[in-house]
Amino acid sequence: MSQIDLNALRADVQQSQMRGDSNPGDLRVTQDGKITRDGRDDMAARLSKETFAVFPSPADDYRIARTQLPHGTYQHTVGRTTGWVYSFSNEFADQYTFFTYYSTQHGQYRTMLVAPNLNGLFGEHQAHLYADGTACLSPTVGMPTLDGSYARAVLWSNGVSVVRRGGEFPFTYDQ
């Protein structure tokens, strides 16, 4: 087995992460802890290339909430879940209030619509809003960052404002 070039491996992994591709391709890890490109599945574990992740820090969330979310954003705890409540008026001058929190279960920030109450007015696919109030902001429902969740909530609110006016959600290619 040949020794792996760690600089080439770093470039390969980082390029895969930028593309959002975690496919290991030919990368394997042997039983003796060596990374190789010439291993077979029957002799070595496949090595995925996704981004290493850490839980967000409360200090980072406070800074982001203070500097990037709407004025008046405040921290709120519901049961054992702590998140951020914020309100804004979108491009249609419609007022929306959201609660965004970090879900350790899902490893992402989830955003719930607090107001207006749209429960039952539209189908989940039509408004990208689940029955529990969770806004579907991405193919995996949430976003990896607090500020990213806020930005997508603003975009989502504009899409839902179109739906509320009788149109179709404009930011999804398959509708």
Buried (B, 14 or more C-beta within 10 A) or exposed (E): BEEBEEEEBEEBBEEBBEEEEEEBEEBBBEEEEBBBBEBEEEEBEEBEBEEEEEEBEEEEBEEBBEEBBBEEBEEEEEEEBEBBBBBBEBEEEBEBBBBBBBBEEEEBBBBBBBEEEBEEEBEEEEBBBBEEBBBBBBEEBBBBBBBBBBBBBBBBBBBBBBBBEEEEBEEEEEE
